[in-house]
Amino acid sequence: MTPFGLDLAIRAARGERPGYAALAAAHGLRPPGQIAAVAALLEATMVEDAQAGRPFRAAILTAKGQGGLPARGFFAAARALSRDVGPDDGAEARAFVQAARDWWAGAVPDAPDALWALARYQALRPSLPDAAFPAAPRIAGGLRDLADDFDAFVLDAYGVLNRGDAPIPGAAAAVAALQARGRRVLVLTNGASQPPVVAQAKYAQWGFRFAPEDIVASRGLAAAALPAMMAAHPGSWAAIGPVGMTLADLPGDLAPLDARRLATAAGFVFLGAQAWTDAAQAALEDALDRRPRPVVCANPDLVAPLEGGFSREPGAFCHRLADRGHAVRFLGKPFAEAFAAVRARLPGIAPHRIAMVGDSPHTDILGGAAAGFATVLVTGHGLLRGADPAPVLAATGIVPDVLIPGP
C-alpha cells in the first residue's frame, strides 16, 4: 500500500475527478516529466488493482480533450491487463470508466479488502467524530509492555482478540498477564449479531476470562436506545441479521425482516450482514425512499478481518443509506455512546489512563482519541496486516499514541 496508491483510492472513494497535472502537483512532481511520472504511478496502481480483481481507481482521472475520460494511455494499460474496454472514446469505454468510478465511490464489494475499507472510511470522515492526535506514535512490542502506562485496557475484538472464528495466537496470554497485574480489561466490540452472553462463551472457549460486565457490545447500546426510538415510532420493527438470529434480549416488538415488514415496519435495526445481499440492500433503499423510517445501525464497521480476507459489515450498508439522506443512528465505535458506556464501567479512572486498543484507525483510534483515551493501534492481525502503517497514518491523519504488532 503506497502513499500514492492510498491517496488515489481515497480520492476515488470521495468521487473526485482530478486532472493529471493536479495529481502530479499534489504529490510533489514538478516539470519536466511530471505527467510521465504520474502516468507511471497510475499504471502501477492498475497492476495492483488487476491483481486484486478490483476496478481501476485510475479511472477517476480526467484528461484534456477526452470528454471527462482518462487519457488514452489508461485504456492501453487496461487492455494490456486483459480488461475489455472497447474503443477509447466509445460507449463501451465510457461505461467501463463509469462502472469503476461508481464502484469506488459507493458500492459495497462482495469481497472487500483493506484498501477499499480505508478509502471508504476516509471518505466518511466528515460524518465521524473529530479528535486530536500526537505528531507520531511510539513503538512497543505488545500489551505487556504497556502495563505500567495505563490502569485500564479497552480491547477491540476482531483484529485484536480474534480473526473471524479463530483466536489470535498469544492474545489470551497477553490479556491474562494484564489482569494478573491488576489492570482492568474490557472488550468493546461492534459485533451485534449475537447476544453478549454468546460472545462471552466464545471468548471463554478461546481462553479469555471476561466477566459479563467486562464486555461492552454495540448490541447492548442498541438495546438501551430502542425503547425511546420505538416510542417515538410506534409499531412493529424489523431486524436485519443472520438467519435464525435470536432477538429475545432486545426490547419491543421486533421481528426478522421479511417482504411484508419491508413495507410495514416502523423502523429497522441492522444487527449483522451475514445474509445481506445487494438485492436486499436495493429493496431496502427503495422502501425507505418510498416511506422514510428510522434505521438503527448496531454495527458501524465497514468490514471485519477474517482468516482469509474481510467480511462485509452493517456499517458499509448503513452509510449508503445515510448518503441517500435517510435517518440512521449509528451505535458503536467510533461514536460517543460506545465510549460513554466504557467510562461508566471504569469509574475513578482518568480517560488518559485508559488505553483503547484496536486494529482500525477510523473506529478504534479515532473513537478512542475523541473520548480522551490513549490509543494503541495493532498492525499485525487486522485491517493493516501485511501493510506498512506509515502511509495510512499520513493519509488519514489518524495517529495512535502507540503502535504494536500484536497483543
N, C-alpha and C positions, 0 to 999 in steps of 0.2 A: 504494500500500500504506500505509494509515493505521495509527497506533498502535492504535486501537480495532479495526479490522478484523483486524490481525495477531493481537492478543490473543484475539479471538473464535475465529479459526482454530486457534490453539494449544489453547485450551480444548476445541474440538471434537475435535481430534486426541487429546487426553488422555481423552476420554469424559466430560467434565464436564457437569453439568446445572444451571447457575446459574439463580437467580431474577432477576427484573428489578431488584429493589431492590439485591441484592448486586452485580450487574454495574454498576449505576449508581454505587454507592459505590466500587467498585474503580477507577473512572475519575474519581473526584473530583466526581461530580454530586450535588448536595445539594437538599433540598426548598427551596422548592416547585418543582414541574415536572420533577423528576429522572426520573420514569417516562416522561413525554412525550419528554424529551431522549434517553433511551436508546432509546426506540422509534424515534425518527428516525434515530439512528445505525445501528440494526439494519436498518431499511428501506434505508439506503444500501448496507449490505453485501449485501442481497438483490438490489439492482440490479446491483452488481458481479458477483455470482455468476451472475445470469441472463445477463449479457453474456458471461461466460466459459464458460457452459454447464455450470456446476458445480451440485451440490445446495446448498441454502441452509445455511450454517453457523449461521444464526439459529435453525434447528430445534432446537438444543440447549437453548434457553431453556424454562423451566417457569413457568407462571403459576398462581396460587392458584385452586383450584376447577376446574382444567382437566384433572385426572386425569393429570398428568405431561406434558401438551402445552403448546406455547406459547400465548400469548394469541390471542384471535380476530383481532386486528389482523394477526398473522402470516399467517393464511390469506387474509385480504382482500388483503394485499400480494402474496401468491403468485399469487392469481387475476389481479390487475392486471398481473402479469408473465407471464401466459399459462401458468401451471402449473396443471394439473388436480389439485385436492386433495380434491374431494368436500365433503360437509358437514363443518362444523368439528369435530364430535365423533364422526364416523362411522369405520367401519373403514378406509375409504379414506384419510382424513386421518391416522389413526394409522400406517398403512403408509407413507404419504408421509414423515412425520416420522422414522420408524424407519429408512427407507432412507437418508435424508440423514445421520442420526447414524452409521449403520454405515459409510457412505462416508468420512466424515471421520475416523472412529476406527480404520479398519483396511484399507479397500480400497486397491488399487493402481490408480489410474485408467489408462484406455487412453491418455489424453493428459495426463500430469501437468503442472502448472505450478509456478512459483516459490513461490506462496503455499502450495500443498499441501505441497511439499517442506520448506519452512521450518517449517511447523507440525508435520509428522511428525517431522522431526529433533528439534525441541524436545521433543516428547512422548517421544522416545527418550533424552533427556538422562541419566536415571538409569543407563542401560546404557553410556554413553560416558565417556571419561576426564574427569577433573576438572583444572582449571588455574586459575591466577591471571592477571588481565588488568589493563592500565592503566586509569586513570579515563577517558581519552579518547584517540583516535588523533591523530597529526599527519597533515597532508595533504602529499602530494608529487605531482609531475607524472607520474612514471613511474620505471622501474627505473634509468635512467641517473642520476637524482637521488640514488640511494641507494648508488652505487658506493663512495663513501668511508666509508659507515657499516658495511659488512659485508664479510667476507672470502669468504663463500660464499653462493650463492643456490640454493634448492631450489624448483623451479617445478612447480606442478600443470600438467597438460597441458590438459584441457578447461576452457575459460574463461580461460586464460592464454596458451597457445600456439595453440590451435585451438578452433573450434566445429564439432562434427561432423567432416566431411571437408574443411573449409576452414581454412587458417591465419588467425590474427588479424592484420590489417594492422599492420605495424611490429614485430611480436613478434620475428621473426628478426633484424632490425637491432638491437633492444634487447639481445638475448642476445649477439650478436656484439660489441657495444660493451662489455658486461661482461667477456666473455672477453678482449678486447683490453686491458682494464685489469688483467688477471692474476687476475680473480676466478674461482673455481671455480663452475661452473654445473651443477647436476644436475636431472634430471627425476624427480619422484616421482609416479607415476601409479597409480590404482586400476584402470586398464584391464587386463583379464586374458583377453580373448577371443583374443588372438594372441600368439605368442612374441615376446620382446623384439627379436629381430632384425628382425621385420616392422615393429615400431614405429620402430626406428632408421632403417630405409629410408624410412618415411613422413616422419619428421622431416627427413631429408636432402632429400627431394623438395620439401619446403616451404621449404628454405633454411637449416635449422638444422644446426649442426655439433656433433653429440654423439658421443662415443666410446661403445662398448658399456658401459663401466664408469660412464658418466655417467647411465645410465637405471636407475632402481630401480622395478620394477613389482611390483604385488601378485601377479602370476602367478609371479614368481620366489620370493616369500615362500611361496606355496603349494607350489612345487616343493621348497623346503627343508623344509617341515613335513610333507609327505605320507609320507616313508618311516617315520617313527616312528608316525604315525597308522595307516598300513596294517599295520605290525607288530602294533599293539595291536588292530586289527580286520581280521584276515586275510581274504583273498578278493578277488574282482573288485569294483572300484569303478566308479561311473558318473559321467560328466562331463556337465554341462549347459552348453550354449553354442551358438554359431551352427551352422547346417547346414554340413557339410563341414569342421568345425574340425580342425586338426592337434593331436595330443597327444604328438608324438614327444619334445618337450622336457620332458615331465612323467614322473615315475618310476612304477614299479609297474604292476600290472595295472589299467589304466584304459581304459574304452571309453565311447563316447557312450551316453547314457541311451536306453533303449527300454522297451517294455512289460514285457519279461521282466526286465530289470535293475531295474525299479522295485520288484519284489518280492524279487529275489535279491541285489542289490548289498550289499556290506559297508559301504559309505559313499558319499557323494555329494560332488562338487566342483562348485560353481556358479561358472562362468567368465564367462558372458555371458547376457543376457536377450533377445537379438535375436529369437529364435524362440519365446520362452516365452509361454505363454498362461494365462489364468485357469483354464481347464480342466486344463492340465498342473499348475498350482500346486495345485489342489484334489486331483488324483490323488496328488501327492507328499505333501501333508499327510495324506491318508487312509492312504497306505502307511506313513508314519512313525508315525502313531497306532497302526497295527496292529503294527508292528515297529520300534521306535526304533533308529536308526542315526546315526552322526555325519555332520554336514554341514560342509564347508569352504566358507566364503563368500570367494572370492578377489577380490571387488569389493564393499566395503561401501557404495558410493554408492547413494543412492536414485534419483537422476536424473543425467543428464549434459546439458549445453547443446548444442543443435543450432542450425543456422542459423534454423530456423523454430519452435523450441519446445524440448522436452526429451524425452529417451528414458527409458524405464523401465530401471533397472539392478538387478543381483542383490541389492543390499542391501535394496531395498524388499521383495523376496520372502523373503529370509533372515530379516529381522527379524520377519516374520509367523510364520515357523517358530519363532523364539526366543520370541515371545509365547505360542505354544502349548506351551512347555515343552521343546522339542526342543533337543538339544545342537548348537549352531552355533559354529564357531570363525571369527571374523572376522579376515581378514588384509588389511591395508591401512589407509589413513588413516580415522579418526583414532587408530588403535590403536598401541600402543607398538612392536610388532615392525617396523612400517614405518619408524619414525624411528630405531630402533636400527640398521637396515640403512643408513640415510643416514649416521649417525655413524661407522659402520665404514669408509665411503668418504671421510670427511673427517677423518683423524687429525690431531691437533695444532691443530684449530680449535675454540675455545671455543664452546659452544652459543649464547651470546648474540651471537656474531659470525656466526651462520648465520641467514639470513632465509628463512622459509617463505612462499612467495608463492602465493596461491590465490584462487579466487572463492567458496568455500563456507565460511561461518563454522563450521559444525559438523564439517567434516572437516579442512580445511586449517588454519584458525586455531586451533580447539580442540586439534587434534592437535599442531600445532607448538608452541603455548604449553605444553602438557603435557610436551613433550620439552625445554622450556627454551629453544627457539629464539625469536628475534624473529619477528614475523608481519606480513605485508603482504597486505591484502585488495584484490583487484582488483574494481572495482564496475561496470565498463562493458561487460563482454563475456560474463559467465557467469550465475550464479544470480541476481545482483542487477541485471542490466542493465535500465535503464529505471526503476529503483526508487530511492527515497531510502533510503540505508543507515541513517540515524539511527534510525527506528523499529525496524529489525531488531536493531541493536546494543542498543537499550534493552530490547526484549522478551526477547532471548535472554541478555543479559549477556555475550555473547562480543564482546570489543572488541580489534581488532588494534592493533599498535603504529603502523602506518602505513596510510593509505588512499591508493590511486592509482586513477585512472580506467581505466588500461590499461597495457600493458607499455611 
